[in-house]
């Protein structure tokens, strides 16, 4: 399970150090793909294989939406490998999608890691976490 928040920088070549705690679970190669909030998602190989399977099983009744969803994830995800310094080269198209230029925040969110430009990460913080928890409680979910 991925947890924690780590601030790093991405260099001019697009290399990013992956925190040691995340490297232990990710292994030497893993997947980085577009996230839906202007961030990037980092998946273990095992998670990505299961996710790919779920994409392939989407209902054909939603043909156009299914194709769009598959394109978003499949075209927007790359297999990457760590170098000897614990860095990964983030492909240019993915850096552009997430607005990664220098300051980067990596966030563990359970089954995956998210990569954010630090500025976007700060902007994405919820204004009132109590309201979110109250909304969940109304739907029957208690944390």
N, C-alpha and C positions, 0 to 999 in steps of 0.2 A: 504494500500500500504506500502510495506517495503522499508525503505531507511536508509542509514547510514552505518558506518563501526565501529566495536567494537572489541577491542583486549581483549582476555581473555586467561586463561590457562585451560587445561584439566588435571584433577588429575590422579593419578596412577590407580584408579578404572574406569576411563573412564567417569567421571562426568564432565559436562560442564554447566556453568551458562549461561542461555539465557537472554540477555538484557531485561530489563523491557518493553521497547517500543515494542519489538518483542513478548513478552509474552502476552501483551494485545490483540494482533490480533490472535495469535496462539491458545490461550486457554490452558486448562490443559493437553490436549493430542493432538498430531499431528504426522506427518510422517517425517522420515528422510530416505533419500535414496542416492544411488550412483549418483554422477554427472558425466558428460561426460568429464570434464576437470581435473580429479584427485581431485575433491572436493566432498562435500556432499550437497544435496539440502534438504531444510526443507519446507514442504508443510502444509498448513492448511488442516483440514479434508475435508472441502468443495472442495478445489482445487484438492486434491487427488482423491476424488470420481469422479469428472469430468474427470480427467486425466485417471483414470482406465477405464472409459467408452470409452474414445477415443482410448485407446489401444485395447479394445475388438472389436472396429469397424474398425480396420485396414483392408485393402483389402486382401482377400485370394489369390490374384494373386501373391503376394510377400510372399508366404508361409514360406520359410526358413528365410528370413529377418524379417518377422513379428514375428515368434517364437523367434528369437534372441533378438529382441527389447523388447518383452514382458518379456523374461527371465531376461534381464538386469535390467529392472525397477521393476518387481514384486519380483524377488528373492533378489534384492538389496535394498529393502525398508522395514522399520520397523515402527510399531506404537509405540510411546514412550509417557511417561507421566512425567510431572514435579513433582519434590518433593517439600517439604515445603520451601526449600531454593531457589527455582527457577532454580534448576539444572535438567539436563536430563542425563540419562545414555546412552552414544553412544555405540551401540554394537561393539564388537571387530572387526568383519569383515569390518564394515564401517570405523572404525578408521584406519585399515590397508589400505583400499582402498584410503583414503585421506591422509595417512601419518601423522595422528594426534598423536603427542607424548606429547607435552607440550604447546607451544605457538600456539594459534588459533585465527583466525580472522573471525568474522561473518559479512556478508555483505548483506544489504537489496537490492534486485534487482527487485523491483516492486511486482510481484505476488508470490515471494518466497524469502527465505533467503538462502544464500550459506555459508557453513562452509569450511574454508580453513586452512591448516597449514599456519602459518604466512609466513614461508619461500616461500612456493609455491605461496601464494597470491602476495608477492612482485615480484617474478619471472614472474608472469602472466600479470603484468602491461604492457599495450601497449606502444611501444616505441614512437609513435607519434599519438596522438589522432586526430590531425588536418588531417592526411592522411585518417583516418577512416571516419571522417565527410565529407571529400572531395569525397571519394568513394560513400558514401551514397547519397550525393548531385547529383553525376553523374547518380545515379539510380532514381533520382526524390524525394528523401527523404530529407527534411530540418528539422533541429532541432531548 
